[in-house]
């Protein structure tokens, strides 16, 4: 399994922010995740902590699953 995924298997979209409660990605990002180049995935992943903090979503600790 690739380590290039922020997925924690909590796949629910916040209706207010349109971000996944588990990882902070948007639905379009989730949908095309496997088509992204490694550098693009890593770039998105670098943005997720700040994106979630700005949206008021707490990161969910857990084992990484697939996305």
Residue pairs with C-beta under 8 A, 6 or more apart in sequence:
1 64
1 66
3 64
4 38
4 41
4 42
4 45
5 23
5 33
5 41
5 64
5 65
5 66
5 67
6 23
6 24
6 25
6 45
6 48
6 64
6 67
7 22
7 23
7 64
7 65
7 66
7 67
8 22
8 23
8 60
8 61
8 62
8 63
8 64
8 65
9 22
9 62
9 63
9 65
10 20
10 21
10 22
10 23
10 60
10 62
11 20
11 22
11 30
12 20
12 21
12 22
13 19
13 20
13 21
13 27
14 20
14 21
14 55
14 57
17 55
17 56
17 57
18 26
18 27
19 25
19 26
19 51
19 52
19 55
19 57
20 26
20 30
21 57
21 60
22 60
22 62
23 48
23 67
24 48
24 49
24 51
24 52
24 55
24 57
24 59
25 33
25 44
25 48
25 67
29 44
30 67
33 41
33 67
34 67
36 44
49 59
52 58
52 59
